């Protein structure tokens, strides 16, 4: 099962500690650097994160980690409907895997997506 690191923004929005930052060397683990917009989200550069995620060709469009970070970028930019759509897609994605949080907690991508939806008030 894959273990990934997501942006701290998503995890913080869910009321948890930030995603592992030092371990990831400020980049995605198991993905091409920038493909999930991780560094841009960490820097609160949401337009750059959105652009990186949308233009990346190395990650499948239905990858849960991509969808979760896409949703977070949309949410931060104020587009709650696009965020909701991305989080729902991640929650209902055929593929699922575990995400490693900075506190060592491992959480299933579907649960992360469900918590992200909840953070939108959905």
C-alpha positions as CSV (number, residue, x, y, z in Angstrom):
1,X,0.0,0.0,0.0
2,X,1.3,3.5,-0.9
3,X,2.3,5.9,1.9
4,X,2.2,9.6,0.9
5,X,2.6,13.0,2.3
6,X,0.0,15.6,1.7
7,X,0.1,19.3,2.2
8,X,0.0,20.7,5.7
9,X,-2.8,22.9,4.7
10,X,-5.2,20.0,4.2
11,X,-4.2,18.4,7.5
12,X,-4.3,21.6,9.4
13,X,-7.8,22.3,8.1
14,X,-8.9,19.0,9.5
15,X,-7.7,20.0,13.0
16,X,-4.6,17.7,12.9
17,X,-1.0,18.5,13.0
18,X,0.8,19.4,9.7
19,X,1.8,16.8,7.2
20,X,5.3,15.5,7.4
21,X,7.4,18.4,6.1
22,X,11.0,17.6,7.1
23,X,10.7,13.9,6.1
24,X,9.5,14.9,2.6
25,X,12.3,17.4,2.1
26,X,9.5,19.8,1.2
27,X,8.4,17.7,-1.7
28,X,6.0,15.0,-2.6
29,X,7.0,11.4,-1.8
30,X,6.5,8.9,-4.6
31,X,5.5,11.5,-7.1
32,X,7.4,13.9,-9.4
33,X,8.3,17.1,-7.5
34,X,5.6,19.7,-7.9
35,X,3.0,17.2,-9.3
36,X,0.8,17.5,-6.2
37,X,1.5,21.2,-5.6
38,X,2.9,20.3,-2.2
39,X,5.6,23.0,-1.9
40,X,3.3,25.7,-3.3
41,X,0.6,24.7,-0.8
42,X,3.1,24.8,2.1
43,X,4.1,28.3,0.9
44,X,0.4,29.3,0.7
45,X,1.0,30.0,-3.0
46,X,-2.4,28.5,-4.0
47,X,-2.5,29.8,-7.6
48,X,0.9,28.1,-8.3
49,X,-0.3,24.9,-6.5
50,X,-3.5,24.8,-8.6
51,X,-1.5,25.4,-11.8
52,X,1.0,22.7,-10.9
53,X,-1.7,20.2,-10.1
54,X,-3.8,20.9,-13.2
55,X,-0.8,20.9,-15.7
56,X,1.0,17.9,-14.3
57,X,1.0,14.9,-16.7
58,X,2.8,12.4,-14.5
59,X,-0.1,11.8,-12.1
60,X,-3.4,10.2,-13.0
61,X,-6.3,12.6,-12.9
62,X,-8.2,10.3,-10.5
63,X,-5.3,9.9,-8.0
64,X,-6.7,10.5,-4.5
65,X,-3.6,12.5,-3.4
66,X,-3.9,14.7,-6.5
67,X,-7.6,15.2,-5.9
68,X,-7.2,16.1,-2.2
69,X,-4.6,18.7,-2.9
70,X,-6.6,20.0,-5.9
71,X,-9.6,20.4,-3.6
72,X,-7.4,22.2,-1.0
73,X,-6.1,24.6,-3.6
74,X,-9.6,25.4,-4.8
75,X,-10.9,25.8,-1.2
76,X,-8.2,28.2,-0.4
77,X,-8.9,30.2,-3.5
78,X,-12.6,30.4,-2.5
79,X,-14.1,28.0,-5.0
80,X,-15.9,25.7,-2.5
81,X,-17.9,23.9,-5.2
82,X,-14.7,22.8,-7.1
83,X,-13.2,21.9,-3.8
84,X,-16.2,19.8,-2.9
85,X,-16.1,18.0,-6.3
86,X,-12.4,17.2,-5.9
87,X,-12.9,15.9,-2.3
88,X,-15.9,13.8,-3.3
89,X,-14.0,12.3,-6.2
90,X,-11.1,11.4,-3.8
91,X,-13.6,9.9,-1.2
92,X,-15.2,7.8,-3.9
93,X,-12.1,6.9,-5.8
94,X,-11.6,3.3,-6.8
95,X,-8.0,3.5,-5.6
96,X,-7.2,4.3,-2.0
97,X,-4.0,4.3,0.1
98,X,-2.6,5.5,3.3
99,X,-1.3,9.0,4.0
100,X,1.4,9.5,6.6
101,X,0.8,12.6,8.9
102,X,3.5,14.4,10.8
103,X,2.5,13.0,14.1
104,X,3.1,9.5,12.7
105,X,-0.6,8.8,12.3
106,X,-1.5,7.0,9.1
107,X,-4.9,7.7,7.6
108,X,-6.7,6.2,4.7
109,X,-7.1,8.6,1.7
110,X,-10.9,8.2,1.8
111,X,-11.0,9.3,5.4
112,X,-8.8,12.3,4.6
113,X,-11.1,13.2,1.8
114,X,-14.2,12.8,4.1
115,X,-12.6,15.1,6.7
116,X,-11.7,17.6,4.0
117,X,-15.3,17.6,2.9
118,X,-16.3,18.2,6.5
119,X,-13.9,21.1,6.7
120,X,-16.0,22.7,4.0
121,X,-19.1,22.3,6.0
122,X,-20.3,19.5,3.8
